[in-house]
Amino acid sequence: MKKLLDSAIANAKNNFELKEDNLFIKEIKVDEGPKMKRWRARSRGRAMPIQKKTSHISIILDTIATSNS
């Protein structure tokens, strides 16, 4: 999660020229990703399925509105 947050902050600074001090996390969303299907050997020559689950993590940053008065 820290690596993802650091990447989002770096993208905001470099691509959109935003100040790091004015950014905050607006939304964090974790969705189900694809499942990697594998097989585990069992007794008597049989196999049992294994599902290795993955996830997609999204972070949305926003800026704090500052007044110039």
N, CA, C and O atoms as a Tripos MOL2 file, in Angstrom:
@<TRIPOS>MOLECULE
protein
  276   275    69     0     0
PROTEIN
NO_CHARGES

@<TRIPOS>ATOM
      1 N           0.8280   -1.1920    0.0000 N.3       1 MET1
      2 CA          0.0000    0.0000    0.0000 C.3       1 MET1
      3 C           0.8750    1.2610    0.0000 C.2       1 MET1
      4 O           0.5570    2.2340   -0.6830 O.2       1 MET1
      5 N           1.9630    1.2460    0.7540 N.am      2 LYS2
      6 CA          2.8370    2.4170    0.8020 C.3       2 LYS2
      7 C           3.4470    2.6830   -0.5680 C.2       2 LYS2
      8 O           3.5350    3.8330   -0.9960 O.2       2 LYS2
      9 N           3.8630    1.6360   -1.2500 N.am      3 LYS3
     10 CA          4.4570    1.7850   -2.5790 C.3       3 LYS3
     11 C           3.4400    2.3730   -3.5660 C.2       3 LYS3
     12 O           3.7910    3.2090   -4.3990 O.2       3 LYS3
     13 N           2.1930    1.9370   -3.4690 N.am      4 LEU4
     14 CA          1.1360    2.4500   -4.3320 C.3       4 LEU4
     15 C           0.8490    3.9240   -4.0390 C.2       4 LEU4
     16 O           0.6620    4.7200   -4.9600 O.2       4 LEU4
     17 N           0.8160    4.2800   -2.7570 N.am      5 LEU5
     18 CA          0.5850    5.6710   -2.3730 C.3       5 LEU5
     19 C           1.7310    6.5680   -2.8290 C.2       5 LEU5
     20 O           1.4910    7.6690   -3.3230 O.2       5 LEU5
     21 N           2.9720    6.1120   -2.6690 N.am      6 ASP6
     22 CA          4.1270    6.8890   -3.1310 C.3       6 ASP6
     23 C           4.0800    7.0950   -4.6400 C.2       6 ASP6
     24 O           4.4270    8.1690   -5.1330 O.2       6 ASP6
     25 N           3.6540    6.0760   -5.3710 N.am      7 SER7
     26 CA          3.5420    6.1810   -6.8220 C.3       7 SER7
     27 C           2.4590    7.1850   -7.2210 C.2       7 SER7
     28 O           2.6550    7.9700   -8.1490 O.2       7 SER7
     29 N           1.3160    7.1640   -6.5250 N.am      8 ALA8
     30 CA          0.2230    8.0910   -6.8250 C.3       8 ALA8
     31 C           0.6480    9.5390   -6.5460 C.2       8 ALA8
     32 O           0.3110   10.4420   -7.3120 O.2       8 ALA8
     33 N           1.3800    9.7600   -5.4620 N.am      9 ILE9
     34 CA          1.8590   11.1050   -5.1330 C.3       9 ILE9
     35 C           2.8730   11.5760   -6.1700 C.2       9 ILE9
     36 O           2.8310   12.7300   -6.5960 O.2       9 ILE9
     37 N           3.7790   10.6960   -6.5790 N.am     10 ALA10
     38 CA          4.7740   11.0550   -7.5900 C.3      10 ALA10
     39 C           4.1050   11.3890   -8.9230 C.2      10 ALA10
     40 O           4.5270   12.3210   -9.6080 O.2      10 ALA10
     41 N           3.0660   10.6390   -9.2960 N.am     11 ASN11
     42 CA          2.3380   10.9290  -10.5370 C.3      11 ASN11
     43 C           1.6250   12.2720  -10.4570 C.2      11 ASN11
     44 O           1.6020   13.0170  -11.4370 O.2      11 ASN11
     45 N           1.0450   12.5890   -9.3070 N.am     12 ALA12
     46 CA          0.3540   13.8650   -9.1410 C.3      12 ALA12
     47 C           1.3360   15.0300   -9.2470 C.2      12 ALA12
     48 O           1.0230   16.0620   -9.8390 O.2      12 ALA12
     49 N           2.5210   14.8570   -8.6720 N.am     13 LYS13
     50 CA          3.5260   15.9290   -8.7090 C.3      13 LYS13
     51 C           4.0840   16.1110  -10.1080 C.2      13 LYS13
     52 O           4.1820   17.2390  -10.5900 O.2      13 LYS13
     53 N           4.4510   15.0230  -10.7690 N.am     14 ASN14
     54 CA          5.1230   15.1170  -12.0690 C.3      14 ASN14
     55 C           4.1620   15.3630  -13.2250 C.2      14 ASN14
     56 O           4.4650   16.1650  -14.1090 O.2      14 ASN14
     57 N           3.0280   14.7020  -13.2400 N.am     15 ASN15
     58 CA          2.1160   14.8000  -14.3800 C.3      15 ASN15
     59 C           1.1640   15.9830  -14.2940 C.2      15 ASN15
     60 O           0.8030   16.5610  -15.3180 O.2      15 ASN15
     61 N           0.7500   16.3510  -13.0740 N.am     16 PHE16
     62 CA         -0.2520   17.4020  -12.9180 C.3      16 PHE16
     63 C           0.2750   18.6320  -12.1960 C.2      16 PHE16
     64 O          -0.4600   19.5950  -11.9800 O.2      16 PHE16
     65 N           1.5760   18.5970  -11.8160 N.am     17 GLU17
     66 CA          2.2490   19.7170  -11.1640 C.3      17 GLU17
     67 C           1.5060   20.1860   -9.9070 C.2      17 GLU17
     68 O           1.3200   21.3840   -9.6980 O.2      17 GLU17
     69 N           1.0850   19.2280   -9.0760 N.am     18 LEU18
     70 CA          0.4140   19.5210   -7.8180 C.3      18 LEU18
     71 C           1.4210   19.4670   -6.6800 C.2      18 LEU18
     72 O           2.4210   18.7540   -6.7580 O.2      18 LEU18
     73 N           1.1500   20.2280   -5.6200 N.am     19 LYS19
     74 CA          2.0310   20.2230   -4.4610 C.3      19 LYS19
     75 C           1.6800   19.0470   -3.5580 C.2      19 LYS19
     76 O           0.5080   18.7450   -3.3340 O.2      19 LYS19
     77 N           2.7050   18.3970   -3.0520 N.am     20 GLU20
     78 CA          2.5030   17.2210   -2.2100 C.3      20 GLU20
     79 C           1.8050   17.5770   -0.8970 C.2      20 GLU20
     80 O           1.0640   16.7600   -0.3500 O.2      20 GLU20
     81 N           2.0360   18.7810   -0.3940 N.am     21 ASP21
     82 CA          1.4400   19.1960    0.8790 C.3      21 ASP21
     83 C          -0.0740   19.3860    0.7810 C.2      21 ASP21
     84 O          -0.7630   19.3170    1.7990 O.2      21 ASP21
     85 N          -0.6050   19.6230   -0.4150 N.am     22 ASN22
     86 CA         -2.0410   19.8730   -0.5880 C.3      22 ASN22
     87 C          -2.8330   18.6230   -0.9510 C.2      22 ASN22
     88 O          -4.0480   18.7050   -1.1350 O.2      22 ASN22
     89 N          -2.1810   17.4720   -1.0590 N.am     23 LEU23
     90 CA         -2.8620   16.2460   -1.4710 C.3      23 LEU23
     91 C          -3.3990   15.4770   -0.2730 C.2      23 LEU23
     92 O          -2.7870   15.4730    0.7950 O.2      23 LEU23
     93 N          -4.5400   14.8290   -0.4550 N.am     24 PHE24
     94 CA         -5.0700   13.9110    0.5360 C.3      24 PHE24
     95 C          -5.7510   12.7540   -0.1810 C.2      24 PHE24
     96 O          -6.1120   12.8640   -1.3530 O.2      24 PHE24
     97 N          -5.9240   11.6470    0.5290 N.am     25 ILE25
     98 CA         -6.5550   10.4580   -0.0520 C.3      25 ILE25
     99 C          -8.0610   10.6410   -0.0080 C.2      25 ILE25
    100 O          -8.6600   10.7360    1.0630 O.2      25 ILE25
    101 N          -8.6620   10.6880   -1.1880 N.am     26 LYS26
    102 CA        -10.1060   10.8540   -1.2780 C.3      26 LYS26
    103 C         -10.8190    9.5110   -1.2030 C.2      26 LYS26
    104 O         -11.8670    9.3940   -0.5690 O.2      26 LYS26
    105 N         -10.2480    8.4930   -1.8540 N.am     27 GLU27
    106 CA        -10.9140    7.1910   -1.9110 C.3      27 GLU27
    107 C          -9.8820    6.0910   -2.1190 C.2      27 GLU27
    108 O          -8.9390    6.2510   -2.8930 O.2      27 GLU27
    109 N         -10.0670    4.9850   -1.4300 N.am     28 ILE28
    110 CA         -9.2860    3.7690   -1.6600 C.3      28 ILE28
    111 C         -10.2810    2.6610   -1.9670 C.2      28 ILE28
    112 O         -11.2410    2.4520   -1.2250 O.2      28 ILE28
    113 N         -10.0440    1.9520   -3.0710 N.am     29 LYS29
    114 CA        -10.9710    0.9120   -3.4860 C.3      29 LYS29
    115 C         -10.1800   -0.3550   -3.8210 C.2      29 LYS29
    116 O          -9.1880   -0.3010   -4.5480 O.2      29 LYS29
    117 N         -10.6220   -1.4820   -3.2900 N.am     30 VAL30
    118 CA        -10.0050   -2.7740   -3.5770 C.3      30 VAL30
    119 C         -11.0600   -3.6530   -4.2330 C.2      30 VAL30
    120 O         -12.1090   -3.9300   -3.6510 O.2      30 VAL30
    121 N         -10.7630   -4.0850   -5.4560 N.am     31 ASP31
    122 CA        -11.6720   -4.9470   -6.2030 C.3      31 ASP31
    123 C         -11.0220   -6.3080   -6.4330 C.2      31 ASP31
    124 O          -9.8010   -6.4530   -6.3820 O.2      31 ASP31
    125 N         -11.8530   -7.2770   -6.6820 N.am     32 GLU32
    126 CA        -11.3650   -8.6190   -6.9530 C.3      32 GLU32
    127 C         -10.7060   -8.6660   -8.3240 C.2      32 GLU32
    128 O         -11.2460   -8.1440   -9.3000 O.2      32 GLU32
    129 N          -9.5580   -9.2840   -8.3910 N.am     33 GLY33
    130 CA         -8.8390   -9.4360   -9.6510 C.3      33 GLY33
    131 C          -9.0290  -10.8430  -10.1910 C.2      33 GLY33
    132 O          -9.8380  -11.6120   -9.6720 O.2      33 GLY33
    133 N          -8.2810  -11.1770  -11.2310 N.am     34 PRO34
    134 CA         -8.3980  -12.5210  -11.7970 C.3      34 PRO34
    135 C          -7.8220  -13.5710  -10.8410 C.2      34 PRO34
    136 O          -6.9430  -13.2760  -10.0320 O.2      34 PRO34
    137 N          -8.3260  -14.7760  -10.9510 N.am     35 LYS35
    138 CA         -7.8390  -15.8820  -10.1250 C.3      35 LYS35
    139 C          -6.9040  -16.7460  -10.9640 C.2      35 LYS35
    140 O          -7.2340  -17.1390  -12.0820 O.2      35 LYS35
    141 N          -5.7340  -17.0330  -10.4050 N.am     36 MET36
    142 CA         -4.8140  -17.9450  -11.0730 C.3      36 MET36
    143 C          -5.1920  -19.3600  -10.6500 C.2      36 MET36
    144 O          -5.2360  -19.6710   -9.4590 O.2      36 MET36
    145 N          -5.4570  -20.1980  -11.6150 N.am     37 LYS37
    146 CA         -5.9040  -21.5510  -11.3110 C.3      37 LYS37
    147 C          -4.7210  -22.5080  -11.4170 C.2      37 LYS37
    148 O          -4.0630  -22.5950  -12.4540 O.2      37 LYS37
    149 N          -4.4640  -23.2210  -10.3250 N.am     38 ARG38
    150 CA         -3.3660  -24.1740  -10.2410 C.3      38 ARG38
    151 C          -3.9060  -25.5000   -9.7260 C.2      38 ARG38
    152 O          -5.0430  -25.5860   -9.2630 O.2      38 ARG38
    153 N          -3.0780  -26.5240   -9.8120 N.am     39 TRP39
    154 CA         -3.4720  -27.8530   -9.3590 C.3      39 TRP39
    155 C          -2.4550  -28.3710   -8.3560 C.2      39 TRP39
    156 O          -1.2550  -28.1590   -8.5270 O.2      39 TRP39
    157 N          -2.9180  -29.0410   -7.3210 N.am     40 ARG40
    158 CA         -2.0560  -29.6610   -6.3080 C.3      40 ARG40
    159 C          -2.2360  -31.1720   -6.3870 C.2      40 ARG40
    160 O          -3.3540  -31.6870   -6.4310 O.2      40 ARG40
    161 N          -1.1040  -31.8610   -6.4030 N.am     41 ALA41
    162 CA         -1.1490  -33.3300   -6.4720 C.3      41 ALA41
    163 C          -1.6820  -33.9020   -5.1650 C.2      41 ALA41
    164 O          -1.3310  -33.4270   -4.0860 O.2      41 ALA41
    165 N          -2.5130  -34.9030   -5.2600 N.am     42 ARG42
    166 CA         -3.0750  -35.5900   -4.0970 C.3      42 ARG42
    167 C          -2.7830  -37.0900   -4.2210 C.2      42 ARG42
    168 O          -2.1060  -37.5250   -5.1520 O.2      42 ARG42
    169 N          -3.2840  -37.8430   -3.3050 N.am     43 SER43
    170 CA         -3.0050  -39.2850   -3.3020 C.3      43 SER43
    171 C          -3.7220  -39.9960   -4.4590 C.2      43 SER43
    172 O          -4.7030  -39.4960   -5.0080 O.2      43 SER43
    173 N          -3.2120  -41.1520   -4.8010 N.am     44 ARG44
    174 CA         -3.7850  -42.0180   -5.8360 C.3      44 ARG44
    175 C          -3.8640  -41.3500   -7.2040 C.2      44 ARG44
    176 O          -4.7710  -41.6440   -7.9820 O.2      44 ARG44
    177 N          -2.9340  -40.4650   -7.5050 N.am     45 GLY45
    178 CA         -2.8610  -39.8470   -8.8220 C.3      45 GLY45
    179 C          -3.9200  -38.8000   -9.0930 C.2      45 GLY45
    180 O          -4.1430  -38.4310  -10.2450 O.2      45 GLY45
    181 N          -4.5680  -38.3220   -8.0620 N.am     46 ARG46
    182 CA         -5.6050  -37.3090   -8.2410 C.3      46 ARG46
    183 C          -5.0100  -35.9160   -8.1030 C.2      46 ARG46
    184 O          -3.8650  -35.7550   -7.6790 O.2      46 ARG46
    185 N          -5.7880  -34.9260   -8.4610 N.am     47 ALA47
    186 CA         -5.3610  -33.5300   -8.3340 C.3      47 ALA47
    187 C          -6.5140  -32.7070   -7.7770 C.2      47 ALA47
    188 O          -7.6760  -32.9500   -8.1010 O.2      47 ALA47
    189 N          -6.1820  -31.7380   -6.9410 N.am     48 MET48
    190 CA         -7.1870  -30.8390   -6.3650 C.3      48 MET48
    191 C          -6.9150  -29.4230   -6.8640 C.2      48 MET48
    192 O          -5.7580  -29.0080   -6.9390 O.2      48 MET48
    193 N          -7.9560  -28.6820   -7.2050 N.am     49 PRO49
    194 CA         -7.7430  -27.3210   -7.7130 C.3      49 PRO49
    195 C          -7.3690  -26.3370   -6.5910 C.2      49 PRO49
    196 O          -7.8180  -26.4710   -5.4520 O.2      49 PRO49
    197 N          -6.5450  -25.3580   -6.9420 N.am     50 ILE50
    198 CA         -6.1740  -24.2610   -6.0500 C.3      50 ILE50
    199 C          -6.4720  -22.9730   -6.7990 C.2      50 ILE50
    200 O          -6.1290  -22.8460   -7.9740 O.2      50 ILE50
    201 N          -7.1040  -22.0220   -6.1350 N.am     51 GLN51
    202 CA         -7.3450  -20.7110   -6.7300 C.3      51 GLN51
    203 C          -6.5220  -19.6800   -5.9750 C.2      51 GLN51
    204 O          -6.7700  -19.4250   -4.7970 O.2      51 GLN51
    205 N          -5.5370  -19.0830   -6.6540 N.am     52 LYS52
    206 CA         -4.7390  -18.0270   -6.0530 C.3      52 LYS52
    207 C          -5.3940  -16.7060   -6.4250 C.2      52 LYS52
    208 O          -5.3790  -16.2990   -7.5860 O.2      52 LYS52
    209 N          -5.9620  -16.0460   -5.4370 N.am     53 LYS53
    210 CA         -6.7380  -14.8350   -5.6860 C.3      53 LYS53
    211 C          -5.8340  -13.6120   -5.7500 C.2      53 LYS53
    212 O          -4.8520  -13.5080   -5.0140 O.2      53 LYS53
    213 N          -6.1790  -12.6940   -6.6360 N.am     54 THR54
    214 CA         -5.4630  -11.4220   -6.7540 C.3      54 THR54
    215 C          -6.4640  -10.2890   -6.5690 C.2      54 THR54
    216 O          -7.6720  -10.5200   -6.5180 O.2      54 THR54
    217 N          -5.9540   -9.0600   -6.4710 N.am     55 SER55
    218 CA         -6.8440   -7.9110   -6.2760 C.3      55 SER55
    219 C          -6.2970   -6.7000   -7.0200 C.2      55 SER55
    220 O          -5.1020   -6.6030   -7.2980 O.2      55 SER55
    221 N          -7.2030   -5.7820   -7.3320 N.am     56 HIS56
    222 CA         -6.8710   -4.5020   -7.9460 C.3      56 HIS56
    223 C          -7.0980   -3.4280   -6.8890 C.2      56 HIS56
    224 O          -8.1810   -3.3430   -6.3100 O.2      56 HIS56
    225 N          -6.0810   -2.6100   -6.6360 N.am     57 ILE57
    226 CA         -6.1860   -1.5470   -5.6370 C.3      57 ILE57
    227 C          -6.1390   -0.2070   -6.3610 C.2      57 ILE57
    228 O          -5.2370    0.0360   -7.1630 O.2      57 ILE57
    229 N          -7.1120    0.6690   -6.0790 N.am     58 SER58
    230 CA         -7.1660    2.0110   -6.6840 C.3      58 SER58
    231 C          -7.1300    3.0540   -5.5820 C.2      58 SER58
    232 O          -7.8350    2.9380   -4.5800 O.2      58 SER58
    233 N          -6.3010    4.0770   -5.7750 N.am     59 ILE59
    234 CA         -6.2340    5.2050   -4.8480 C.3      59 ILE59
    235 C          -6.5600    6.4650   -5.6310 C.2      59 ILE59
    236 O          -5.9760    6.7150   -6.6860 O.2      59 ILE59
    237 N          -7.4890    7.2550   -5.1210 N.am     60 ILE60
    238 CA         -7.8460    8.5250   -5.7450 C.3      60 ILE60
    239 C          -7.4060    9.6380   -4.8000 C.2      60 ILE60
    240 O          -7.8260    9.6890   -3.6440 O.2      60 ILE60
    241 N          -6.5560   10.5230   -5.3050 N.am     61 LEU61
    242 CA         -6.0850   11.6700   -4.5330 C.3      61 LEU61
    243 C          -6.8370   12.9110   -4.9360 C.2      61 LEU61
    244 O          -7.3220   13.0080   -6.0630 O.2      61 LEU61
    245 N          -6.9410   13.8600   -4.0310 N.am     62 ASP62
    246 CA         -7.5860   15.1480   -4.3100 C.3      62 ASP62
    247 C          -6.7680   16.2250   -3.6140 C.2      62 ASP62
    248 O          -5.9290   15.9260   -2.7640 O.2      62 ASP62
    249 N          -7.0140   17.4680   -3.9760 N.am     63 THR63
    250 CA         -6.2720   18.5680   -3.3610 C.3      63 THR63
    251 C          -7.1610   19.2900   -2.3480 C.2      63 THR63
    252 O          -8.3830   19.3370   -2.4890 O.2      63 THR63
    253 N          -6.5240   19.8400   -1.3440 N.am     64 ILE64
    254 CA         -7.2130   20.6260   -0.3440 C.3      64 ILE64
    255 C          -7.4270   22.0160   -0.9170 C.2      64 ILE64
    256 O          -6.4830   22.6410   -1.4010 O.2      64 ILE64
    257 N          -8.6630   22.5050   -0.8680 N.am     65 ALA65
    258 CA         -8.9630   23.8360   -1.3830 C.3      65 ALA65
    259 C          -8.4210   24.8590   -0.3980 C.2      65 ALA65
    260 O          -8.8340   24.8940    0.7620 O.2      65 ALA65
    261 N          -7.4950   25.6920   -0.8600 N.am     66 THR66
    262 CA         -6.9410   26.7320   -0.0040 C.3      66 THR66
    263 C          -7.4630   28.0870   -0.4610 C.2      66 THR66
    264 O          -7.5590   28.3610   -1.6570 O.2      66 THR66
    265 N          -7.7990   28.9280    0.5140 N.am     67 SER67
    266 CA         -8.2770   30.2660    0.1720 C.3      67 SER67
    267 C          -7.1140   31.2360    0.1750 C.2      67 SER67
    268 O          -6.2040   31.1180    0.9950 O.2      67 SER67
    269 N          -7.1370   32.1830   -0.7250 N.am     68 ASN68
    270 CA         -6.0650   33.1640   -0.8600 C.3      68 ASN68
    271 C          -6.3620   34.4500   -0.1530 C.2      68 ASN68
    272 O          -5.7170   35.4550   -0.4500 O.2      68 ASN68
    273 N          -7.3170   34.4850    0.7820 N.am     69 SER69
    274 CA         -7.6550   35.7250    1.4600 C.3      69 SER69
    275 C          -6.9400   35.8750    2.7830 C.2      69 SER69
    276 O          -7.1250   36.8760    3.4750 O.2      69 SER69
@<TRIPOS>BOND
     1     1     2 1
     2     2     3 1
     3     3     4 2
     4     3     5 am
     5     5     6 1
     6     6     7 1
     7     7     8 2
     8     7     9 am
     9     9    10 1
    10    10    11 1
    11    11    12 2
    12    11    13 am
    13    13    14 1
    14    14    15 1
    15    15    16 2
    16    15    17 am
    17    17    18 1
    18    18    19 1
    19    19    20 2
    20    19    21 am
    21    21    22 1
    22    22    23 1
    23    23    24 2
    24    23    25 am
    25    25    26 1
    26    26    27 1
    27    27    28 2
    28    27    29 am
    29    29    30 1
    30    30    31 1
    31    31    32 2
    32    31    33 am
    33    33    34 1
    34    34    35 1
    35    35    36 2
    36    35    37 am
    37    37    38 1
    38    38    39 1
    39    39    40 2
    40    39    41 am
    41    41    42 1
    42    42    43 1
    43    43    44 2
    44    43    45 am
    45    45    46 1
    46    46    47 1
    47    47    48 2
    48    47    49 am
    49    49    50 1
    50    50    51 1
    51    51    52 2
    52    51    53 am
    53    53    54 1
    54    54    55 1
    55    55    56 2
    56    55    57 am
    57    57    58 1
    58    58    59 1
    59    59    60 2
    60    59    61 am
    61    61    62 1
    62    62    63 1
    63    63    64 2
    64    63    65 am
    65    65    66 1
    66    66    67 1
    67    67    68 2
    68    67    69 am
    69    69    70 1
    70    70    71 1
    71    71    72 2
    72    71    73 am
    73    73    74 1
    74    74    75 1
    75    75    76 2
    76    75    77 am
    77    77    78 1
    78    78    79 1
    79    79    80 2
    80    79    81 am
    81    81    82 1
    82    82    83 1
    83    83    84 2
    84    83    85 am
    85    85    86 1
    86    86    87 1
    87    87    88 2
    88    87    89 am
    89    89    90 1
    90    90    91 1
    91    91    92 2
    92    91    93 am
    93    93    94 1
    94    94    95 1
    95    95    96 2
    96    95    97 am
    97    97    98 1
    98    98    99 1
    99    99   100 2
   100    99   101 am
   101   101   102 1
   102   102   103 1
   103   103   104 2
   104   103   105 am
   105   105   106 1
   106   106   107 1
   107   107   108 2
   108   107   109 am
   109   109   110 1
   110   110   111 1
   111   111   112 2
   112   111   113 am
   113   113   114 1
   114   114   115 1
   115   115   116 2
   116   115   117 am
   117   117   118 1
   118   118   119 1
   119   119   120 2
   120   119   121 am
   121   121   122 1
   122   122   123 1
   123   123   124 2
   124   123   125 am
   125   125   126 1
   126   126   127 1
   127   127   128 2
   128   127   129 am
   129   129   130 1
   130   130   131 1
   131   131   132 2
   132   131   133 am
   133   133   134 1
   134   134   135 1
   135   135   136 2
   136   135   137 am
   137   137   138 1
   138   138   139 1
   139   139   140 2
   140   139   141 am
   141   141   142 1
   142   142   143 1
   143   143   144 2
   144   143   145 am
   145   145   146 1
   146   146   147 1
   147   147   148 2
   148   147   149 am
   149   149   150 1
   150   150   151 1
   151   151   152 2
   152   151   153 am
   153   153   154 1
   154   154   155 1
   155   155   156 2
   156   155   157 am
   157   157   158 1
   158   158   159 1
   159   159   160 2
   160   159   161 am
   161   161   162 1
   162   162   163 1
   163   163   164 2
   164   163   165 am
   165   165   166 1
   166   166   167 1
   167   167   168 2
   168   167   169 am
   169   169   170 1
   170   170   171 1
   171   171   172 2
   172   171   173 am
   173   173   174 1
   174   174   175 1
   175   175   176 2
   176   175   177 am
   177   177   178 1
   178   178   179 1
   179   179   180 2
   180   179   181 am
   181   181   182 1
   182   182   183 1
   183   183   184 2
   184   183   185 am
   185   185   186 1
   186   186   187 1
   187   187   188 2
   188   187   189 am
   189   189   190 1
   190   190   191 1
   191   191   192 2
   192   191   193 am
   193   193   194 1
   194   194   195 1
   195   195   196 2
   196   195   197 am
   197   197   198 1
   198   198   199 1
   199   199   200 2
   200   199   201 am
   201   201   202 1
   202   202   203 1
   203   203   204 2
   204   203   205 am
   205   205   206 1
   206   206   207 1
   207   207   208 2
   208   207   209 am
   209   209   210 1
   210   210   211 1
   211   211   212 2
   212   211   213 am
   213   213   214 1
   214   214   215 1
   215   215   216 2
   216   215   217 am
   217   217   218 1
   218   218   219 1
   219   219   220 2
   220   219   221 am
   221   221   222 1
   222   222   223 1
   223   223   224 2
   224   223   225 am
   225   225   226 1
   226   226   227 1
   227   227   228 2
   228   227   229 am
   229   229   230 1
   230   230   231 1
   231   231   232 2
   232   231   233 am
   233   233   234 1
   234   234   235 1
   235   235   236 2
   236   235   237 am
   237   237   238 1
   238   238   239 1
   239   239   240 2
   240   239   241 am
   241   241   242 1
   242   242   243 1
   243   243   244 2
   244   243   245 am
   245   245   246 1
   246   246   247 1
   247   247   248 2
   248   247   249 am
   249   249   250 1
   250   250   251 1
   251   251   252 2
   252   251   253 am
   253   253   254 1
   254   254   255 1
   255   255   256 2
   256   255   257 am
   257   257   258 1
   258   258   259 1
   259   259   260 2
   260   259   261 am
   261   261   262 1
   262   262   263 1
   263   263   264 2
   264   263   265 am
   265   265   266 1
   266   266   267 1
   267   267   268 2
   268   267   269 am
   269   269   270 1
   270   270   271 1
   271   271   272 2
   272   271   273 am
   273   273   274 1
   274   274   275 1
   275   275   276 2
@<TRIPOS>SUBSTRUCTURE
     1 MET1         2 RESIDUE 1 A MET
     2 LYS2         6 RESIDUE 1 A LYS
     3 LYS3        10 RESIDUE 1 A LYS
     4 LEU4        14 RESIDUE 1 A LEU
     5 LEU5        18 RESIDUE 1 A LEU
     6 ASP6        22 RESIDUE 1 A ASP
     7 SER7        26 RESIDUE 1 A SER
     8 ALA8        30 RESIDUE 1 A ALA
     9 ILE9        34 RESIDUE 1 A ILE
    10 ALA10       38 RESIDUE 1 A ALA
    11 ASN11       42 RESIDUE 1 A ASN
    12 ALA12       46 RESIDUE 1 A ALA
    13 LYS13       50 RESIDUE 1 A LYS
    14 ASN14       54 RESIDUE 1 A ASN
    15 ASN15       58 RESIDUE 1 A ASN
    16 PHE16       62 RESIDUE 1 A PHE
    17 GLU17       66 RESIDUE 1 A GLU
    18 LEU18       70 RESIDUE 1 A LEU
    19 LYS19       74 RESIDUE 1 A LYS
    20 GLU20       78 RESIDUE 1 A GLU
    21 ASP21       82 RESIDUE 1 A ASP
    22 ASN22       86 RESIDUE 1 A ASN
    23 LEU23       90 RESIDUE 1 A LEU
    24 PHE24       94 RESIDUE 1 A PHE
    25 ILE25       98 RESIDUE 1 A ILE
    26 LYS26      102 RESIDUE 1 A LYS
    27 GLU27      106 RESIDUE 1 A GLU
    28 ILE28      110 RESIDUE 1 A ILE
    29 LYS29      114 RESIDUE 1 A LYS
    30 VAL30      118 RESIDUE 1 A VAL
    31 ASP31      122 RESIDUE 1 A ASP
    32 GLU32      126 RESIDUE 1 A GLU
    33 GLY33      130 RESIDUE 1 A GLY
    34 PRO34      134 RESIDUE 1 A PRO
    35 LYS35      138 RESIDUE 1 A LYS
    36 MET36      142 RESIDUE 1 A MET
    37 LYS37      146 RESIDUE 1 A LYS
    38 ARG38      150 RESIDUE 1 A ARG
    39 TRP39      154 RESIDUE 1 A TRP
    40 ARG40      158 RESIDUE 1 A ARG
    41 ALA41      162 RESIDUE 1 A ALA
    42 ARG42      166 RESIDUE 1 A ARG
    43 SER43      170 RESIDUE 1 A SER
    44 ARG44      174 RESIDUE 1 A ARG
    45 GLY45      178 RESIDUE 1 A GLY
    46 ARG46      182 RESIDUE 1 A ARG
    47 ALA47      186 RESIDUE 1 A ALA
    48 MET48      190 RESIDUE 1 A MET
    49 PRO49      194 RESIDUE 1 A PRO
    50 ILE50      198 RESIDUE 1 A ILE
    51 GLN51      202 RESIDUE 1 A GLN
    52 LYS52      206 RESIDUE 1 A LYS
    53 LYS53      210 RESIDUE 1 A LYS
    54 THR54      214 RESIDUE 1 A THR
    55 SER55      218 RESIDUE 1 A SER
    56 HIS56      222 RESIDUE 1 A HIS
    57 ILE57      226 RESIDUE 1 A ILE
    58 SER58      230 RESIDUE 1 A SER
    59 ILE59      234 RESIDUE 1 A ILE
    60 ILE60      238 RESIDUE 1 A ILE
    61 LEU61      242 RESIDUE 1 A LEU
    62 ASP62      246 RESIDUE 1 A ASP
    63 THR63      250 RESIDUE 1 A THR
    64 ILE64      254 RESIDUE 1 A ILE
    65 ALA65      258 RESIDUE 1 A ALA
    66 THR66      262 RESIDUE 1 A THR
    67 SER67      266 RESIDUE 1 A SER
    68 ASN68      270 RESIDUE 1 A ASN
    69 SER69      274 RESIDUE 1 A SER
